[in-house]
Amino acid sequence: MTESPMRMVGVMSGTSLDGVDAAVVEIRGPTQLELIGFAHRPYSRDERGAIEAVLRGAKPPHLAELH
């Protein structure tokens, strides 16, 4: 039996603090995939500052708020 293709979304924010990237791919087999779409949303200055504050050791409530 052949499995149906799957569409999946991956989201990540790297260590450069430039923004969030998302990709939609269709997986048709172990080595067969196609990029359907990609988007990048840059962080605002305030968002970047909040992330940097958490990385410097902000308290857990600040981390939860940022999340």
Biopython code that builds the backbone (N, CA, C, O; Angstrom):
import numpy as np
from Bio.PDB.StructureBuilder import StructureBuilder

atoms = [
    (1, "MET", "N", (0.837, -1.178, 0.000)),
    (1, "MET", "CA", (0.000, 0.000, 0.000)),
    (1, "MET", "C", (0.886, 1.247, 0.000)),
    (1, "MET", "O", (1.849, 1.321, 0.764)),
    (2, "THR", "N", (0.576, 2.202, -0.829)),
    (2, "THR", "CA", (1.335, 3.445, -0.927)),
    (2, "THR", "C", (0.732, 4.486, 0.015)),
    (2, "THR", "O", (-0.481, 4.699, 0.032)),
    (3, "GLU", "N", (1.586, 5.120, 0.787)),
    (3, "GLU", "CA", (1.113, 6.155, 1.705)),
    (3, "GLU", "C", (0.802, 7.436, 0.942)),
    (3, "GLU", "O", (1.448, 7.754, -0.056)),
    (4, "SER", "N", (-0.184, 8.153, 1.422)),
    (4, "SER", "CA", (-0.534, 9.442, 0.831)),
    (4, "SER", "C", (0.545, 10.468, 1.178)),
    (4, "SER", "O", (1.178, 10.369, 2.229)),
    (5, "PRO", "N", (0.757, 11.452, 0.300)),
    (5, "PRO", "CA", (1.703, 12.516, 0.628)),
    (5, "PRO", "C", (1.258, 13.259, 1.888)),
    (5, "PRO", "O", (0.065, 13.369, 2.170)),
    (6, "MET", "N", (2.223, 13.759, 2.628)),
    (6, "MET", "CA", (1.944, 14.544, 3.826)),
    (6, "MET", "C", (2.442, 15.965, 3.615)),
    (6, "MET", "O", (3.518, 16.169, 3.053)),
    (7, "ARG", "N", (1.679, 16.934, 4.057)),
    (7, "ARG", "CA", (2.130, 18.327, 4.084)),
    (7, "ARG", "C", (2.462, 18.672, 5.517)),
    (7, "ARG", "O", (1.673, 18.429, 6.430)),
    (8, "MET", "N", (3.641, 19.242, 5.704)),
    (8, "MET", "CA", (4.102, 19.581, 7.041)),
    (8, "MET", "C", (4.630, 21.007, 7.061)),
    (8, "MET", "O", (5.094, 21.533, 6.050)),
    (9, "VAL", "N", (4.550, 21.615, 8.232)),
    (9, "VAL", "CA", (5.059, 22.970, 8.433)),
    (9, "VAL", "C", (6.172, 22.911, 9.469)),
    (9, "VAL", "O", (6.022, 22.296, 10.525)),
    (10, "GLY", "N", (7.278, 23.551, 9.157)),
    (10, "GLY", "CA", (8.369, 23.687, 10.105)),
    (10, "GLY", "C", (8.576, 25.155, 10.418)),
    (10, "GLY", "O", (8.572, 25.994, 9.517)),
    (11, "VAL", "N", (8.757, 25.469, 11.691)),
    (11, "VAL", "CA", (8.947, 26.854, 12.122)),
    (11, "VAL", "C", (10.194, 26.910, 12.987)),
    (11, "VAL", "O", (10.404, 26.049, 13.841)),
    (12, "MET", "N", (11.019, 27.923, 12.766)),
    (12, "MET", "CA", (12.219, 28.064, 13.591)),
    (12, "MET", "C", (12.656, 29.515, 13.711)),
    (12, "MET", "O", (12.360, 30.361, 12.868)),
    (13, "SER", "N", (13.356, 29.754, 14.775)),
    (13, "SER", "CA", (14.012, 31.033, 14.987)),
    (13, "SER", "C", (15.459, 30.703, 15.309)),
    (13, "SER", "O", (15.736, 30.010, 16.288)),
    (14, "GLY", "N", (16.354, 31.180, 14.516)),
    (14, "GLY", "CA", (17.760, 30.851, 14.712)),
    (14, "GLY", "C", (18.448, 31.743, 15.732)),
    (14, "GLY", "O", (17.816, 32.568, 16.392)),
    (15, "THR", "N", (19.741, 31.558, 15.844)),
    (15, "THR", "CA", (20.514, 32.304, 16.831)),
    (15, "THR", "C", (20.852, 33.720, 16.391)),
    (15, "THR", "O", (21.406, 34.484, 17.182)),
    (16, "SER", "N", (20.539, 34.091, 15.167)),
    (16, "SER", "CA", (20.857, 35.437, 14.678)),
    (16, "SER", "C", (19.866, 36.488, 15.180)),
    (16, "SER", "O", (20.117, 37.687, 15.055)),
    (17, "LEU", "N", (18.751, 36.048, 15.743)),
    (17, "LEU", "CA", (17.706, 36.953, 16.255)),
    (17, "LEU", "C", (17.162, 37.877, 15.178)),
    (17, "LEU", "O", (16.801, 39.020, 15.461)),
    (18, "ASP", "N", (17.102, 37.396, 13.961)),
    (18, "ASP", "CA", (16.570, 38.257, 12.891)),
    (18, "ASP", "C", (15.078, 38.065, 12.664)),
    (18, "ASP", "O", (14.427, 38.955, 12.115)),
    (19, "GLY", "N", (14.514, 36.923, 13.072)),
    (19, "GLY", "CA", (13.094, 36.709, 12.897)),
    (19, "GLY", "C", (12.725, 35.237, 12.924)),
    (19, "GLY", "O", (13.517, 34.390, 13.338)),
    (20, "VAL", "N", (11.519, 34.948, 12.480)),
    (20, "VAL", "CA", (10.988, 33.588, 12.460)),
    (20, "VAL", "C", (10.818, 33.161, 11.007)),
    (20, "VAL", "O", (10.321, 33.919, 10.175)),
    (21, "ASP", "N", (11.240, 31.933, 10.720)),
    (21, "ASP", "CA", (11.089, 31.365, 9.391)),
    (21, "ASP", "C", (10.111, 30.196, 9.450)),
    (21, "ASP", "O", (10.096, 29.440, 10.421)),
    (22, "ALA", "N", (9.299, 30.053, 8.414)),
    (22, "ALA", "CA", (8.378, 28.926, 8.320)),
    (22, "ALA", "C", (8.432, 28.368, 6.905)),
    (22, "ALA", "O", (8.527, 29.115, 5.931)),
    (23, "ALA", "N", (8.372, 27.056, 6.810)),
    (23, "ALA", "CA", (8.373, 26.390, 5.506)),
    (23, "ALA", "C", (7.281, 25.328, 5.493)),
    (23, "ALA", "O", (7.069, 24.625, 6.480)),
    (24, "VAL", "N", (6.593, 25.222, 4.364)),
    (24, "VAL", "CA", (5.612, 24.158, 4.144)),
    (24, "VAL", "C", (6.206, 23.234, 3.088)),
    (24, "VAL", "O", (6.603, 23.678, 2.010)),
    (25, "VAL", "N", (6.263, 21.939, 3.411)),
    (25, "VAL", "CA", (6.791, 20.956, 2.466)),
    (25, "VAL", "C", (5.782, 19.836, 2.282)),
    (25, "VAL", "O", (4.990, 19.537, 3.175)),
    (26, "GLU", "N", (5.827, 19.231, 1.117)),
    (26, "GLU", "CA", (5.033, 18.025, 0.872)),
    (26, "GLU", "C", (6.013, 16.873, 0.781)),
    (26, "GLU", "O", (6.958, 16.894, -0.008)),
    (27, "ILE", "N", (5.767, 15.868, 1.606)),
    (27, "ILE", "CA", (6.645, 14.696, 1.665)),
    (27, "ILE", "C", (5.939, 13.546, 0.976)),
    (27, "ILE", "O", (4.830, 13.157, 1.342)),
    (28, "ARG", "N", (6.617, 13.011, -0.038)),
    (28, "ARG", "CA", (6.032, 11.911, -0.823)),
    (28, "ARG", "C", (6.760, 10.591, -0.598)),
    (28, "ARG", "O", (6.295, 9.543, -1.046)),
    (29, "GLY", "N", (7.866, 10.631, 0.071)),
    (29, "GLY", "CA", (8.643, 9.424, 0.335)),
    (29, "GLY", "C", (9.862, 9.785, 1.159)),
    (29, "GLY", "O", (10.082, 10.961, 1.448)),
    (30, "PRO", "N", (10.653, 8.807, 1.540)),
    (30, "PRO", "CA", (11.802, 9.063, 2.410)),
    (30, "PRO", "C", (12.787, 10.107, 1.862)),
    (30, "PRO", "O", (13.427, 10.828, 2.628)),
    (31, "THR", "N", (12.899, 10.178, 0.550)),
    (31, "THR", "CA", (13.839, 11.127, -0.040)),
    (31, "THR", "C", (13.172, 12.047, -1.054)),
    (31, "THR", "O", (13.860, 12.699, -1.839)),
    (32, "GLN", "N", (11.857, 12.108, -1.050)),
    (32, "GLN", "CA", (11.123, 12.938, -2.007)),
    (32, "GLN", "C", (10.307, 13.982, -1.263)),
    (32, "GLN", "O", (9.325, 13.667, -0.591)),
    (33, "LEU", "N", (10.728, 15.217, -1.395)),
    (33, "LEU", "CA", (9.935, 16.290, -0.815)),
    (33, "LEU", "C", (9.994, 17.511, -1.699)),
    (33, "LEU", "O", (10.926, 17.703, -2.479)),
    (34, "GLU", "N", (8.966, 18.338, -1.554)),
    (34, "GLU", "CA", (8.845, 19.544, -2.369)),
    (34, "GLU", "C", (8.527, 20.717, -1.449)),
    (34, "GLU", "O", (7.648, 20.627, -0.591)),
    (35, "LEU", "N", (9.247, 21.808, -1.638)),
    (35, "LEU", "CA", (8.972, 23.026, -0.901)),
    (35, "LEU", "C", (7.738, 23.678, -1.512)),
    (35, "LEU", "O", (7.745, 24.050, -2.686)),
    (36, "ILE", "N", (6.683, 23.816, -0.720)),
    (36, "ILE", "CA", (5.426, 24.408, -1.191)),
    (36, "ILE", "C", (5.422, 25.920, -0.947)),
    (36, "ILE", "O", (4.955, 26.691, -1.785)),
    (37, "GLY", "N", (5.941, 26.328, 0.198)),
    (37, "GLY", "CA", (5.956, 27.747, 0.518)),
    (37, "GLY", "C", (6.935, 28.047, 1.638)),
    (37, "GLY", "O", (7.298, 27.168, 2.420)),
    (38, "PHE", "N", (7.355, 29.302, 1.704)),
    (38, "PHE", "CA", (8.316, 29.746, 2.710)),
    (38, "PHE", "C", (7.976, 31.179, 3.089)),
    (38, "PHE", "O", (7.586, 31.981, 2.241)),
    (39, "ALA", "N", (8.126, 31.491, 4.374)),
    (39, "ALA", "CA", (7.884, 32.865, 4.828)),
    (39, "ALA", "C", (8.888, 33.224, 5.910)),
    (39, "ALA", "O", (9.308, 32.376, 6.696)),
    (40, "HIS", "N", (9.261, 34.488, 5.936)),
    (40, "HIS", "CA", (10.140, 35.023, 6.981)),
    (40, "HIS", "C", (9.448, 36.246, 7.572)),
    (40, "HIS", "O", (9.000, 37.130, 6.842)),
    (41, "ARG", "N", (9.368, 36.287, 8.897)),
    (41, "ARG", "CA", (8.800, 37.445, 9.572)),
    (41, "ARG", "C", (9.868, 38.006, 10.506)),
    (41, "ARG", "O", (10.216, 37.374, 11.503)),
    (42, "PRO", "N", (10.387, 39.187, 10.187)),
    (42, "PRO", "CA", (11.444, 39.763, 11.027)),
    (42, "PRO", "C", (10.902, 40.175, 12.391)),
    (42, "PRO", "O", (9.739, 40.555, 12.526)),
    (43, "TYR", "N", (11.767, 40.091, 13.397)),
    (43, "TYR", "CA", (11.421, 40.594, 14.721)),
    (43, "TYR", "C", (11.469, 42.116, 14.720)),
    (43, "TYR", "O", (12.294, 42.720, 14.035)),
    (44, "SER", "N", (10.590, 42.720, 15.482)),
    (44, "SER", "CA", (10.669, 44.167, 15.684)),
    (44, "SER", "C", (11.820, 44.450, 16.652)),
    (44, "SER", "O", (12.353, 43.532, 17.276)),
    (45, "ARG", "N", (12.184, 45.678, 16.768)),
    (45, "ARG", "CA", (13.247, 46.067, 17.707)),
    (45, "ARG", "C", (12.864, 45.661, 19.129)),
    (45, "ARG", "O", (13.698, 45.158, 19.882)),
    (46, "ASP", "N", (11.598, 45.881, 19.494)),
    (46, "ASP", "CA", (11.146, 45.521, 20.847)),
    (46, "ASP", "C", (11.183, 44.010, 21.074)),
    (46, "ASP", "O", (11.595, 43.553, 22.140)),
    (47, "GLU", "N", (10.758, 43.241, 20.082)),
    (47, "GLU", "CA", (10.796, 41.784, 20.212)),
    (47, "GLU", "C", (12.229, 41.294, 20.360)),
    (47, "GLU", "O", (12.512, 40.435, 21.196)),
    (48, "ARG", "N", (13.120, 41.830, 19.563)),
    (48, "ARG", "CA", (14.526, 41.431, 19.646)),
    (48, "ARG", "C", (15.098, 41.766, 21.022)),
    (48, "ARG", "O", (15.834, 40.969, 21.603)),
    (49, "GLY", "N", (14.759, 42.944, 21.539)),
    (49, "GLY", "CA", (15.228, 43.340, 22.865)),
    (49, "GLY", "C", (14.708, 42.411, 23.949)),
    (49, "GLY", "O", (15.443, 42.077, 24.878)),
    (50, "ALA", "N", (13.449, 41.988, 23.846)),
    (50, "ALA", "CA", (12.876, 41.074, 24.833)),
    (50, "ALA", "C", (13.570, 39.721, 24.785)),
    (50, "ALA", "O", (13.833, 39.120, 25.827)),
    (51, "ILE", "N", (13.865, 39.241, 23.592)),
    (51, "ILE", "CA", (14.574, 37.960, 23.460)),
    (51, "ILE", "C", (15.971, 38.070, 24.036)),
    (51, "ILE", "O", (16.418, 37.171, 24.748)),
    (52, "GLU", "N", (16.662, 39.146, 23.745)),
    (52, "GLU", "CA", (18.015, 39.340, 24.284)),
    (52, "GLU", "C", (17.986, 39.390, 25.811)),
    (52, "GLU", "O", (18.887, 38.858, 26.459)),
    (53, "ALA", "N", (16.964, 40.022, 26.395)),
    (53, "ALA", "CA", (16.856, 40.092, 27.851)),
    (53, "ALA", "C", (16.700, 38.696, 28.451)),
    (53, "ALA", "O", (17.301, 38.391, 29.481)),
    (54, "VAL", "N", (15.896, 37.853, 27.813)),
    (54, "VAL", "CA", (15.721, 36.485, 28.301)),
    (54, "VAL", "C", (17.037, 35.723, 28.207)),
    (54, "VAL", "O", (17.387, 34.968, 29.114)),
    (55, "LEU", "N", (17.759, 35.917, 27.117)),
    (55, "LEU", "CA", (19.041, 35.232, 26.954)),
    (55, "LEU", "C", (20.071, 35.683, 27.986)),
    (55, "LEU", "O", (20.998, 34.939, 28.306)),
    (56, "ARG", "N", (19.912, 36.892, 28.504)),
    (56, "ARG", "CA", (20.824, 37.390, 29.545)),
    (56, "ARG", "C", (20.419, 36.921, 30.938)),
    (56, "ARG", "O", (21.096, 37.233, 31.918)),
    (57, "GLY", "N", (19.318, 36.173, 31.035)),
    (57, "GLY", "CA", (18.951, 35.605, 32.327)),
    (57, "GLY", "C", (17.699, 36.177, 32.950)),
    (57, "GLY", "O", (17.624, 36.283, 34.174)),
    (58, "ALA", "N", (16.728, 36.545, 32.167)),
    (58, "ALA", "CA", (15.470, 37.049, 32.717)),
    (58, "ALA", "C", (14.793, 35.951, 33.549)),
    (58, "ALA", "O", (15.094, 34.766, 33.400)),
    (59, "LYS", "N", (13.902, 36.358, 34.398)),
    (59, "LYS", "CA", (13.188, 35.442, 35.280)),
    (59, "LYS", "C", (12.166, 34.612, 34.488)),
    (59, "LYS", "O", (11.709, 35.040, 33.428)),
    (60, "PRO", "N", (11.809, 33.427, 35.000)),
    (60, "PRO", "CA", (10.860, 32.552, 34.297)),
    (60, "PRO", "C", (9.561, 33.229, 33.857)),
    (60, "PRO", "O", (9.085, 32.932, 32.762)),
    (61, "PRO", "N", (8.960, 34.127, 34.656)),
    (61, "PRO", "CA", (7.728, 34.772, 34.156)),
    (61, "PRO", "C", (7.950, 35.560, 32.864)),
    (61, "PRO", "O", (7.068, 35.614, 32.006)),
    (62, "HIS", "N", (9.122, 36.166, 32.731)),
    (62, "HIS", "CA", (9.422, 36.922, 31.506)),
    (62, "HIS", "C", (9.583, 35.968, 30.319)),
    (62, "HIS", "O", (9.162, 36.270, 29.202)),
    (63, "LEU", "N", (10.191, 34.829, 30.578)),
    (63, "LEU", "CA", (10.338, 33.826, 29.520)),
    (63, "LEU", "C", (8.965, 33.322, 29.076)),
    (63, "LEU", "O", (8.705, 33.186, 27.881)),
    (64, "ALA", "N", (8.086, 33.045, 30.046)),
    (64, "ALA", "CA", (6.738, 32.568, 29.722)),
    (64, "ALA", "C", (5.964, 33.625, 28.936)),
    (64, "ALA", "O", (5.246, 33.293, 27.993)),
    (65, "GLU", "N", (6.103, 34.882, 29.313)),
    (65, "GLU", "CA", (5.411, 35.966, 28.601)),
    (65, "GLU", "C", (5.905, 36.077, 27.162)),
    (65, "GLU", "O", (5.117, 36.277, 26.238)),
    (66, "LEU", "N", (7.202, 35.948, 26.986)),
    (66, "LEU", "CA", (7.778, 36.023, 25.645)),
    (66, "LEU", "C", (7.313, 34.851, 24.786)),
    (66, "LEU", "O", (7.018, 35.014, 23.602)),
    (67, "HIS", "N", (7.253, 33.689, 25.388)),
    (67, "HIS", "CA", (6.820, 32.501, 24.655)),
    (67, "HIS", "C", (5.406, 32.694, 24.149)),
    (67, "HIS", "O", (4.854, 31.802, 23.504)),
]
sb = StructureBuilder()
sb.init_structure("model")
sb.init_model(0)
sb.init_chain("A")
sb.init_seg("    ")
for serial, (resi, resn, name, xyz) in enumerate(atoms, 1):
    if name == "N":
        sb.init_residue(resn, " ", resi, " ")
    sb.init_atom(name, np.array(xyz, "f"), 0.0, 1.0, " ", f" {name:<3s}", serial, name[0])
structure = sb.get_structure()
